[in-house]
Amino acid sequence: MAYFVYILQCADASLYTGITTDLKRRLAEHKNGIGSHYTRSRGAVKIVYSEKRATRSLASKREAEIKRLPRAKKLVLIQFKKRTMIY
């Protein structure tokens, strides 16, 4: 089963990083207040970044790496992903 590491933008423009097996379901959970306490209090808006990983362990390690990044580097990561996406 594949896992996704994602960055979610909240209504206050803050960023939340997490992992899931289903991005669409997880975003709906965040929006409905079933997600983390952080997103319940700040309002989930949209997933702005995601990466696919083969195992939960690899996804958790990548999540920890991203969480350690300062906000500015997370924004660079998000912008780089947007520029490299094929529409």
SEFIZA-3560 file (N, C-alpha, C; in Angstrom, 3 decimals):
REM SEFIZA-3560
<numar><xx>0.844</xx><yy>-1.179</yy><zz>0.000</zz><atom>N</atom></numar>
<numar><xx>0.000</xx><yy>0.000</yy><zz>0.000</zz><atom>CA</atom></numar>
<numar><xx>0.888</xx><yy>1.240</yy><zz>0.000</zz><atom>C</atom></numar>
<numar><xx>0.563</xx><yy>2.179</yy><zz>-0.830</zz><atom>N</atom></numar>
<numar><xx>1.319</xx><yy>3.432</yy><zz>-0.917</zz><atom>CA</atom></numar>
<numar><xx>0.816</xx><yy>4.437</yy><zz>0.118</zz><atom>C</atom></numar>
<numar><xx>1.719</xx><yy>5.270</yy><zz>0.551</zz><atom>N</atom></numar>
<numar><xx>1.402</xx><yy>6.341</yy><zz>1.494</zz><atom>CA</atom></numar>
<numar><xx>1.780</xx><yy>7.670</yy><zz>0.869</zz><atom>C</atom></numar>
<numar><xx>1.101</xx><yy>8.713</yy><zz>1.283</zz><atom>N</atom></numar>
<numar><xx>1.382</xx><yy>10.052</yy><zz>0.805</zz><atom>CA</atom></numar>
<numar><xx>1.762</xx><yy>10.938</yy><zz>1.977</zz><atom>C</atom></numar>
<numar><xx>2.803</xx><yy>11.720</yy><zz>1.790</zz><atom>N</atom></numar>
<numar><xx>3.174</xx><yy>12.782</yy><zz>2.713</zz><atom>CA</atom></numar>
<numar><xx>2.568</xx><yy>14.043</yy><zz>2.101</zz><atom>C</atom></numar>
<numar><xx>1.891</xx><yy>14.841</yy><zz>2.896</zz><atom>N</atom></numar>
<numar><xx>1.232</xx><yy>16.016</yy><zz>2.333</zz><atom>CA</atom></numar>
<numar><xx>1.431</xx><yy>17.243</yy><zz>3.204</zz><atom>C</atom></numar>
<numar><xx>1.326</xx><yy>18.387</yy><zz>2.552</zz><atom>N</atom></numar>
<numar><xx>1.302</xx><yy>19.666</yy><zz>3.255</zz><atom>CA</atom></numar>
<numar><xx>-0.048</xx><yy>20.294</yy><zz>2.953</zz><atom>C</atom></numar>
<numar><xx>-0.736</xx><yy>20.658</yy><zz>4.003</zz><atom>N</atom></numar>
<numar><xx>-2.064</xx><yy>21.242</yy><zz>3.899</zz><atom>CA</atom></numar>
<numar><xx>-1.999</xx><yy>22.706</yy><zz>4.299</zz><atom>C</atom></numar>
<numar><xx>-2.662</xx><yy>23.549</yy><zz>3.548</zz><atom>N</atom></numar>
<numar><xx>-2.742</xx><yy>24.982</yy><zz>3.892</zz><atom>CA</atom></numar>
<numar><xx>-3.999</xx><yy>25.212</yy><zz>4.708</zz><atom>C</atom></numar>
<numar><xx>-3.855</xx><yy>25.924</yy><zz>5.797</zz><atom>N</atom></numar>
<numar><xx>-4.992</xx><yy>26.253</yy><zz>6.662</zz><atom>CA</atom></numar>
<numar><xx>-5.518</xx><yy>27.653</yy><zz>6.338</zz><atom>C</atom></numar>
<numar><xx>-6.691</xx><yy>27.959</yy><zz>6.855</zz><atom>N</atom></numar>
<numar><xx>-7.343</xx><yy>29.242</yy><zz>6.596</zz><atom>CA</atom></numar>
<numar><xx>-6.505</xx><yy>30.427</yy><zz>7.076</zz><atom>C</atom></numar>
<numar><xx>-5.688</xx><yy>30.229</yy><zz>8.092</zz><atom>N</atom></numar>
<numar><xx>-4.835</xx><yy>31.312</yy><zz>8.594</zz><atom>CA</atom></numar>
<numar><xx>-3.485</xx><yy>31.357</yy><zz>7.879</zz><atom>C</atom></numar>
<numar><xx>-3.369</xx><yy>30.602</yy><zz>6.766</zz><atom>N</atom></numar>
<numar><xx>-2.164</xx><yy>30.522</yy><zz>5.931</zz><atom>CA</atom></numar>
<numar><xx>-1.042</xx><yy>29.688</yy><zz>6.555</zz><atom>C</atom></numar>
<numar><xx>-1.294</xx><yy>29.074</yy><zz>7.691</zz><atom>N</atom></numar>
<numar><xx>-0.289</xx><yy>28.182</yy><zz>8.268</zz><atom>CA</atom></numar>
<numar><xx>-0.281</xx><yy>26.877</yy><zz>7.486</zz><atom>C</atom></numar>
<numar><xx>0.780</xx><yy>26.082</yy><zz>7.691</zz><atom>N</atom></numar>
<numar><xx>0.949</xx><yy>24.826</yy><zz>6.973</zz><atom>CA</atom></numar>
<numar><xx>0.961</xx><yy>23.666</yy><zz>7.958</zz><atom>C</atom></numar>
<numar><xx>0.325</xx><yy>22.576</yy><zz>7.580</zz><atom>N</atom></numar>
<numar><xx>0.266</xx><yy>21.363</yy><zz>8.395</zz><atom>CA</atom></numar>
<numar><xx>0.798</xx><yy>20.217</yy><zz>7.545</zz><atom>C</atom></numar>
<numar><xx>1.658</xx><yy>19.386</yy><zz>8.096</zz><atom>N</atom></numar>
<numar><xx>2.221</xx><yy>18.249</yy><zz>7.375</zz><atom>CA</atom></numar>
<numar><xx>1.736</xx><yy>16.955</yy><zz>8.009</zz><atom>C</atom></numar>
<numar><xx>1.342</xx><yy>16.000</yy><zz>7.169</zz><atom>N</atom></numar>
<numar><xx>0.871</xx><yy>14.719</yy><zz>7.666</zz><atom>CA</atom></numar>
<numar><xx>1.083</xx><yy>13.618</yy><zz>6.646</zz><atom>C</atom></numar>
<numar><xx>0.620</xx><yy>12.409</yy><zz>6.972</zz><atom>N</atom></numar>
<numar><xx>0.680</xx><yy>11.277</yy><zz>6.047</zz><atom>CA</atom></numar>
<numar><xx>-0.697</xx><yy>10.619</yy><zz>5.967</zz><atom>C</atom></numar>
<numar><xx>-0.954</xx><yy>9.961</yy><zz>4.840</zz><atom>N</atom></numar>
<numar><xx>-2.226</xx><yy>9.278</yy><zz>4.637</zz><atom>CA</atom></numar>
<numar><xx>-2.086</xx><yy>8.274</yy><zz>3.494</zz><atom>C</atom></numar>
<numar><xx>-3.066</xx><yy>7.409</yy><zz>3.363</zz><atom>N</atom></numar>
<numar><xx>-3.130</xx><yy>6.507</yy><zz>2.211</zz><atom>CA</atom></numar>
<numar><xx>-4.099</xx><yy>7.028</yy><zz>1.167</zz><atom>C</atom></numar>
<numar><xx>-4.891</xx><yy>8.040</yy><zz>1.532</zz><atom>N</atom></numar>
<numar><xx>-5.914</xx><yy>8.578</yy><zz>0.638</zz><atom>CA</atom></numar>
<numar><xx>-6.024</xx><yy>10.093</yy><zz>0.834</zz><atom>C</atom></numar>
<numar><xx>-5.454</xx><yy>10.843</yy><zz>-0.082</zz><atom>N</atom></numar>
<numar><xx>-5.414</xx><yy>12.302</yy><zz>0.051</zz><atom>CA</atom></numar>
<numar><xx>-6.808</xx><yy>12.933</yy><zz>0.068</zz><atom>C</atom></numar>
<numar><xx>-7.667</xx><yy>12.473</yy><zz>-0.808</zz><atom>N</atom></numar>
<numar><xx>-9.018</xx><yy>13.041</yy><zz>-0.908</zz><atom>CA</atom></numar>
<numar><xx>-9.804</xx><yy>12.830</yy><zz>0.394</zz><atom>C</atom></numar>
<numar><xx>-9.756</xx><yy>11.614</yy><zz>0.914</zz><atom>N</atom></numar>
<numar><xx>-10.449</xx><yy>11.294</yy><zz>2.163</zz><atom>CA</atom></numar>
<numar><xx>-9.881</xx><yy>12.105</yy><zz>3.314</zz><atom>C</atom></numar>
<numar><xx>-8.547</xx><yy>12.199</yy><zz>3.381</zz><atom>N</atom></numar>
<numar><xx>-7.916</xx><yy>12.895</yy><zz>4.496</zz><atom>CA</atom></numar>
<numar><xx>-8.235</xx><yy>14.389</yy><zz>4.483</zz><atom>C</atom></numar>
<numar><xx>-8.264</xx><yy>14.992</yy><zz>3.303</zz><atom>N</atom></numar>
<numar><xx>-8.636</xx><yy>16.404</yy><zz>3.220</zz><atom>CA</atom></numar>
<numar><xx>-10.070</xx><yy>16.595</yy><zz>3.708</zz><atom>C</atom></numar>
<numar><xx>-10.965</xx><yy>15.708</yy><zz>3.297</zz><atom>N</atom></numar>
<numar><xx>-12.362</xx><yy>15.793</yy><zz>3.748</zz><atom>CA</atom></numar>
<numar><xx>-12.436</xx><yy>15.663</yy><zz>5.272</zz><atom>C</atom></numar>
<numar><xx>-11.635</xx><yy>14.777</yy><zz>5.845</zz><atom>N</atom></numar>
<numar><xx>-11.613</xx><yy>14.626</yy><zz>7.303</zz><atom>CA</atom></numar>
<numar><xx>-11.155</xx><yy>15.922</yy><zz>7.971</zz><atom>C</atom></numar>
<numar><xx>-10.084</xx><yy>16.493</yy><zz>7.452</zz><atom>N</atom></numar>
<numar><xx>-9.597</xx><yy>17.760</yy><zz>8.014</zz><atom>CA</atom></numar>
<numar><xx>-10.671</xx><yy>18.840</yy><zz>7.920</zz><atom>C</atom></numar>
<numar><xx>-11.318</xx><yy>18.942</yy><zz>6.773</zz><atom>N</atom></numar>
<numar><xx>-12.342</xx><yy>19.979</yy><zz>6.583</zz><atom>CA</atom></numar>
<numar><xx>-13.556</xx><yy>19.764</yy><zz>7.479</zz><atom>C</atom></numar>
<numar><xx>-13.856</xx><yy>18.509</yy><zz>7.820</zz><atom>N</atom></numar>
<numar><xx>-15.009</xx><yy>18.186</yy><zz>8.660</zz><atom>CA</atom></numar>
<numar><xx>-14.669</xx><yy>18.117</yy><zz>10.144</zz><atom>C</atom></numar>
<numar><xx>-13.459</xx><yy>18.540</yy><zz>10.505</zz><atom>N</atom></numar>
<numar><xx>-13.075</xx><yy>18.566</yy><zz>11.910</zz><atom>CA</atom></numar>
<numar><xx>-12.669</xx><yy>17.234</yy><zz>12.485</zz><atom>C</atom></numar>
<numar><xx>-12.475</xx><yy>16.233</yy><zz>11.628</zz><atom>N</atom></numar>
<numar><xx>-12.068</xx><yy>14.907</yy><zz>12.093</zz><atom>CA</atom></numar>
<numar><xx>-10.547</xx><yy>14.787</yy><zz>12.075</zz><atom>C</atom></numar>
<numar><xx>-9.892</xx><yy>15.717</yy><zz>11.419</zz><atom>N</atom></numar>
<numar><xx>-8.432</xx><yy>15.711</yy><zz>11.311</zz><atom>CA</atom></numar>
<numar><xx>-7.789</xx><yy>16.059</yy><zz>12.635</zz><atom>C</atom></numar>
<numar><xx>-6.605</xx><yy>16.549</yy><zz>12.559</zz><atom>N</atom></numar>
<numar><xx>-5.846</xx><yy>16.876</yy><zz>13.761</zz><atom>CA</atom></numar>
<numar><xx>-6.438</xx><yy>18.074</yy><zz>14.503</zz><atom>C</atom></numar>
<numar><xx>-6.056</xx><yy>18.205</yy><zz>15.749</zz><atom>N</atom></numar>
<numar><xx>-6.481</xx><yy>19.350</yy><zz>16.550</zz><atom>CA</atom></numar>
<numar><xx>-6.008</xx><yy>20.649</yy><zz>15.897</zz><atom>C</atom></numar>
<numar><xx>-4.799</xx><yy>20.614</yy><zz>15.344</zz><atom>N</atom></numar>
<numar><xx>-4.231</xx><yy>21.807</yy><zz>14.699</zz><atom>CA</atom></numar>
<numar><xx>-5.136</xx><yy>22.312</yy><zz>13.589</zz><atom>C</atom></numar>
<numar><xx>-5.569</xx><yy>21.422</yy><zz>12.709</zz><atom>N</atom></numar>
<numar><xx>-6.401</xx><yy>21.858</yy><zz>11.578</zz><atom>CA</atom></numar>
<numar><xx>-7.834</xx><yy>22.158</yy><zz>12.003</zz><atom>C</atom></numar>
<numar><xx>-8.313</xx><yy>21.512</yy><zz>13.050</zz><atom>N</atom></numar>
<numar><xx>-9.662</xx><yy>21.833</yy><zz>13.561</zz><atom>CA</atom></numar>
<numar><xx>-9.727</xx><yy>23.281</yy><zz>14.014</zz><atom>C</atom></numar>
<numar><xx>-8.668</xx><yy>23.736</yy><zz>14.660</zz><atom>N</atom></numar>
<numar><xx>-8.679</xx><yy>25.097</yy><zz>15.192</zz><atom>CA</atom></numar>
<numar><xx>-8.318</xx><yy>26.154</yy><zz>14.150</zz><atom>C</atom></numar>
<numar><xx>-7.713</xx><yy>25.743</yy><zz>13.043</zz><atom>N</atom></numar>
<numar><xx>-7.274</xx><yy>26.718</yy><zz>12.038</zz><atom>CA</atom></numar>
<numar><xx>-8.007</xx><yy>26.628</yy><zz>10.709</zz><atom>C</atom></numar>
<numar><xx>-8.765</xx><yy>25.578</yy><zz>10.509</zz><atom>N</atom></numar>
<numar><xx>-9.539</xx><yy>25.413</yy><zz>9.282</zz><atom>CA</atom></numar>
<numar><xx>-8.706</xx><yy>24.969</yy><zz>8.098</zz><atom>C</atom></numar>
<numar><xx>-8.907</xx><yy>23.756</yy><zz>7.672</zz><atom>N</atom></numar>
<numar><xx>-8.184</xx><yy>23.212</yy><zz>6.515</zz><atom>CA</atom></numar>
<numar><xx>-8.750</xx><yy>23.814</yy><zz>5.237</zz><atom>C</atom></numar>
<numar><xx>-7.876</xx><yy>24.194</yy><zz>4.312</zz><atom>N</atom></numar>
<numar><xx>-8.300</xx><yy>24.775</yy><zz>3.044</zz><atom>CA</atom></numar>
<numar><xx>-8.031</xx><yy>23.820</yy><zz>1.891</zz><atom>C</atom></numar>
<numar><xx>-6.748</xx><yy>23.487</yy><zz>1.683</zz><atom>N</atom></numar>
<numar><xx>-6.417</xx><yy>22.600</yy><zz>0.562</zz><atom>CA</atom></numar>
<numar><xx>-5.050</xx><yy>21.973</yy><zz>0.769</zz><atom>C</atom></numar>
<numar><xx>-4.847</xx><yy>20.861</yy><zz>0.087</zz><atom>N</atom></numar>
<numar><xx>-3.540</xx><yy>20.216</yy><zz>0.074</zz><atom>CA</atom></numar>
<numar><xx>-2.721</xx><yy>20.911</yy><zz>-1.010</zz><atom>C</atom></numar>
<numar><xx>-1.582</xx><yy>21.449</yy><zz>-0.614</zz><atom>N</atom></numar>
<numar><xx>-0.756</xx><yy>22.213</yy><zz>-1.547</zz><atom>CA</atom></numar>
<numar><xx>0.481</xx><yy>21.445</yy><zz>-2.009</zz><atom>C</atom></numar>
<numar><xx>0.726</xx><yy>20.283</yy><zz>-1.410</zz><atom>N</atom></numar>
<numar><xx>1.911</xx><yy>19.501</yy><zz>-1.759</zz><atom>CA</atom></numar>
<numar><xx>1.696</xx><yy>18.058</yy><zz>-1.344</zz><atom>C</atom></numar>
<numar><xx>2.193</xx><yy>17.121</yy><zz>-2.142</zz><atom>N</atom></numar>
<numar><xx>2.176</xx><yy>15.716</yy><zz>-1.734</zz><atom>CA</atom></numar>
<numar><xx>3.301</xx><yy>14.959</yy><zz>-2.412</zz><atom>C</atom></numar>
<numar><xx>3.744</xx><yy>13.922</yy><zz>-1.754</zz><atom>N</atom></numar>
<numar><xx>4.755</xx><yy>13.003</yy><zz>-2.261</zz><atom>CA</atom></numar>
<numar><xx>4.277</xx><yy>11.589</yy><zz>-1.962</zz><atom>C</atom></numar>
<numar><xx>4.520</xx><yy>10.675</yy><zz>-2.864</zz><atom>N</atom></numar>
<numar><xx>4.148</xx><yy>9.276</yy><zz>-2.668</zz><atom>CA</atom></numar>
<numar><xx>5.351</xx><yy>8.500</yy><zz>-2.141</zz><atom>C</atom></numar>
<numar><xx>5.103</xx><yy>7.636</yy><zz>-1.160</zz><atom>N</atom></numar>
<numar><xx>6.129</xx><yy>6.772</yy><zz>-0.593</zz><atom>CA</atom></numar>
<numar><xx>5.594</xx><yy>5.343</yy><zz>-0.541</zz><atom>C</atom></numar>
<numar><xx>6.475</xx><yy>4.381</yy><zz>-0.668</zz><atom>N</atom></numar>
<numar><xx>6.083</xx><yy>2.978</yy><zz>-0.767</zz><atom>CA</atom></numar>
<numar><xx>5.592</xx><yy>2.375</yy><zz>0.552</zz><atom>C</atom></numar>
<numar><xx>6.130</xx><yy>2.856</yy><zz>1.669</zz><atom>N</atom></numar>
<numar><xx>5.763</xx><yy>2.275</yy><zz>2.963</zz><atom>CA</atom></numar>
<numar><xx>5.434</xx><yy>3.364</yy><zz>3.978</zz><atom>C</atom></numar>
<numar><xx>4.754</xx><yy>2.971</yy><zz>5.034</zz><atom>N</atom></numar>
<numar><xx>4.431</xx><yy>3.912</yy><zz>6.107</zz><atom>CA</atom></numar>
<numar><xx>5.709</xx><yy>4.436</yy><zz>6.756</zz><atom>C</atom></numar>
<numar><xx>6.678</xx><yy>3.573</yy><zz>6.917</zz><atom>N</atom></numar>
<numar><xx>7.939</xx><yy>3.964</yy><zz>7.528</zz><atom>CA</atom></numar>
<numar><xx>8.630</xx><yy>5.065</yy><zz>6.721</zz><atom>C</atom></numar>
<numar><xx>8.715</xx><yy>4.881</yy><zz>5.416</zz><atom>N</atom></numar>
<numar><xx>9.343</xx><yy>5.896</yy><zz>4.558</zz><atom>CA</atom></numar>
<numar><xx>8.546</xx><yy>7.196</yy><zz>4.582</zz><atom>C</atom></numar>
<numar><xx>7.232</xx><yy>7.094</yy><zz>4.589</zz><atom>N</atom></numar>
<numar><xx>6.382</xx><yy>8.290</yy><zz>4.647</zz><atom>CA</atom></numar>
<numar><xx>6.574</xx><yy>9.021</yy><zz>5.974</zz><atom>C</atom></numar>
<numar><xx>6.649</xx><yy>8.284</yy><zz>7.058</zz><atom>N</atom></numar>
<numar><xx>6.840</xx><yy>8.902</yy><zz>8.381</zz><atom>CA</atom></numar>
<numar><xx>8.187</xx><yy>9.605</yy><zz>8.474</zz><atom>C</atom></numar>
<numar><xx>9.211</xx><yy>8.992</yy><zz>7.906</zz><atom>N</atom></numar>
<numar><xx>10.537</xx><yy>9.615</yy><zz>7.921</zz><atom>CA</atom></numar>
<numar><xx>10.533</xx><yy>10.904</yy><zz>7.112</zz><atom>C</atom></numar>
<numar><xx>9.893</xx><yy>10.880</yy><zz>5.943</zz><atom>N</atom></numar>
<numar><xx>9.833</xx><yy>12.079</yy><zz>5.111</zz><atom>CA</atom></numar>
<numar><xx>8.984</xx><yy>13.160</yy><zz>5.788</zz><atom>C</atom></numar>
<numar><xx>7.890</xx><yy>12.754</yy><zz>6.436</zz><atom>N</atom></numar>
<numar><xx>7.057</xx><yy>13.705</yy><zz>7.173</zz><atom>CA</atom></numar>
<numar><xx>7.895</xx><yy>14.423</yy><zz>8.230</zz><atom>C</atom></numar>
<numar><xx>8.702</xx><yy>13.676</yy><zz>8.967</zz><atom>N</atom></numar>
<numar><xx>9.545</xx><yy>14.264</yy><zz>10.002</zz><atom>CA</atom></numar>
<numar><xx>10.549</xx><yy>15.243</yy><zz>9.391</zz><atom>C</atom></numar>
<numar><xx>11.118</xx><yy>14.891</yy><zz>8.234</zz><atom>N</atom></numar>
<numar><xx>12.061</xx><yy>15.795</yy><zz>7.557</zz><atom>CA</atom></numar>
<numar><xx>11.376</xx><yy>17.112</yy><zz>7.188</zz><atom>C</atom></numar>
<numar><xx>10.184</xx><yy>17.005</yy><zz>6.604</zz><atom>N</atom></numar>
<numar><xx>9.464</xx><yy>18.206</yy><zz>6.178</zz><atom>CA</atom></numar>
<numar><xx>9.058</xx><yy>19.048</yy><zz>7.383</zz><atom>C</atom></numar>
<numar><xx>8.607</xx><yy>18.412</yy><zz>8.450</zz><atom>N</atom></numar>
<numar><xx>8.199</xx><yy>19.155</yy><zz>9.645</zz><atom>CA</atom></numar>
<numar><xx>9.354</xx><yy>19.939</yy><zz>10.246</zz><atom>C</atom></numar>
<numar><xx>10.583</xx><yy>19.451</yy><zz>10.077</zz><atom>N</atom></numar>
<numar><xx>11.753</xx><yy>20.151</yy><zz>10.610</zz><atom>CA</atom></numar>
<numar><xx>12.154</xx><yy>21.359</yy><zz>9.761</zz><atom>C</atom></numar>
<numar><xx>11.663</xx><yy>21.429</yy><zz>8.539</zz><atom>N</atom></numar>
<numar><xx>12.019</xx><yy>22.543</yy><zz>7.664</zz><atom>CA</atom></numar>
<numar><xx>11.383</xx><yy>23.838</yy><zz>8.155</zz><atom>C</atom></numar>
<numar><xx>12.097</xx><yy>24.949</yy><zz>8.013</zz><atom>N</atom></numar>
<numar><xx>11.461</xx><yy>26.231</yy><zz>8.318</zz><atom>CA</atom></numar>
<numar><xx>10.381</xx><yy>26.520</yy><zz>7.264</zz><atom>C</atom></numar>
<numar><xx>9.446</xx><yy>27.363</yy><zz>7.601</zz><atom>N</atom></numar>
<numar><xx>8.336</xx><yy>27.682</yy><zz>6.697</zz><atom>CA</atom></numar>
<numar><xx>8.818</xx><yy>28.099</yy><zz>5.310</zz><atom>C</atom></numar>
<numar><xx>9.855</xx><yy>28.910</yy><zz>5.245</zz><atom>N</atom></numar>
<numar><xx>10.361</xx><yy>29.391</yy><zz>3.959</zz><atom>CA</atom></numar>
<numar><xx>10.779</xx><yy>28.238</yy><zz>3.057</zz><atom>C</atom></numar>
<numar><xx>11.402</xx><yy>27.225</yy><zz>3.619</zz><atom>N</atom></numar>
<numar><xx>11.840</xx><yy>26.078</yy><zz>2.809</zz><atom>CA</atom></numar>
<numar><xx>10.649</xx><yy>25.216</yy><zz>2.395</zz><atom>C</atom></numar>
<numar><xx>9.625</xx><yy>25.149</yy><zz>3.237</zz><atom>N</atom></numar>
<numar><xx>8.408</xx><yy>24.429</yy><zz>2.848</zz><atom>CA</atom></numar>
<numar><xx>7.755</xx><yy>25.127</yy><zz>1.657</zz><atom>C</atom></numar>
<numar><xx>7.743</xx><yy>26.451</yy><zz>1.680</zz><atom>N</atom></numar>
<numar><xx>7.159</xx><yy>27.204</yy><zz>0.569</zz><atom>CA</atom></numar>
<numar><xx>7.949</xx><yy>26.993</yy><zz>-0.719</zz><atom>C</atom></numar>
<numar><xx>9.266</xx><yy>26.901</yy><zz>-0.619</zz><atom>N</atom></numar>
<numar><xx>10.096</xx><yy>26.610</yy><zz>-1.795</zz><atom>CA</atom></numar>
<numar><xx>9.763</xx><yy>25.219</yy><zz>-2.332</zz><atom>C</atom></numar>
<numar><xx>9.617</xx><yy>24.259</yy><zz>-1.449</zz><atom>N</atom></numar>
<numar><xx>9.256</xx><yy>22.894</yy><zz>-1.837</zz><atom>CA</atom></numar>
<numar><xx>7.914</xx><yy>22.885</yy><zz>-2.577</zz><atom>C</atom></numar>
<numar><xx>6.948</xx><yy>23.607</yy><zz>-2.066</zz><atom>N</atom></numar>
<numar><xx>5.620</xx><yy>23.691</yy><zz>-2.691</zz><atom>CA</atom></numar>
<numar><xx>5.726</xx><yy>24.339</yy><zz>-4.068</zz><atom>C</atom></numar>
<numar><xx>6.459</xx><yy>25.433</yy><zz>-4.177</zz><atom>N</atom></numar>
<numar><xx>6.603</xx><yy>26.127</yy><zz>-5.457</zz><atom>CA</atom></numar>
<numar><xx>7.342</xx><yy>25.266</yy><zz>-6.474</zz><atom>C</atom></numar>
<numar><xx>8.370</xx><yy>24.551</yy><zz>-6.048</zz><atom>N</atom></numar>
<numar><xx>9.120</xx><yy>23.682</yy><zz>-6.956</zz><atom>CA</atom></numar>
<numar><xx>8.206</xx><yy>22.600</yy><zz>-7.519</zz><atom>C</atom></numar>
<numar><xx>7.388</xx><yy>22.020</yy><zz>-6.659</zz><atom>N</atom></numar>
<numar><xx>6.463</xx><yy>20.972</yy><zz>-7.101</zz><atom>CA</atom></numar>
<numar><xx>5.479</xx><yy>21.532</yy><zz>-8.124</zz><atom>C</atom></numar>
<numar><xx>4.963</xx><yy>22.742</yy><zz>-7.897</zz><atom>N</atom></numar>
<numar><xx>4.014</xx><yy>23.352</yy><zz>-8.832</zz><atom>CA</atom></numar>
<numar><xx>4.659</xx><yy>23.581</yy><zz>-10.192</zz><atom>C</atom></numar>
<numar><xx>5.925</xx><yy>24.004</yy><zz>-10.191</zz><atom>N</atom></numar>
<numar><xx>6.607</xx><yy>24.278</yy><zz>-11.469</zz><atom>CA</atom></numar>
<numar><xx>6.923</xx><yy>23.003</yy><zz>-12.239</zz><atom>C</atom></numar>
<numar><xx>7.066</xx><yy>21.879</yy><zz>-11.560</zz><atom>N</atom></numar>
<numar><xx>7.440</xx><yy>20.644</yy><zz>-12.241</zz><atom>CA</atom></numar>
<numar><xx>6.259</xx><yy>19.762</yy><zz>-12.578</zz><atom>C</atom></numar>
<numar><xx>5.036</xx><yy>20.165</yy><zz>-12.203</zz><atom>N</atom></numar>
<numar><xx>3.847</xx><yy>19.371</yy><zz>-12.511</zz><atom>CA</atom></numar>
<numar><xx>3.474</xx><yy>19.527</yy><zz>-13.981</zz><atom>C</atom></numar>
<numar><xx>3.013</xx><yy>18.444</yy><zz>-14.567</zz><atom>N</atom></numar>
<numar><xx>2.543</xx><yy>18.459</yy><zz>-15.947</zz><atom>CA</atom></numar>
<numar><xx>1.028</xx><yy>18.556</yy><zz>-15.909</zz><atom>C</atom></numar>
<numar><xx>0.479</xx><yy>19.532</yy><zz>-16.591</zz><atom>N</atom></numar>
<numar><xx>-0.965</xx><yy>19.756</yy><zz>-16.576</zz><atom>CA</atom></numar>
<numar><xx>-1.617</xx><yy>19.158</yy><zz>-17.795</zz><atom>C</atom></numar>
//
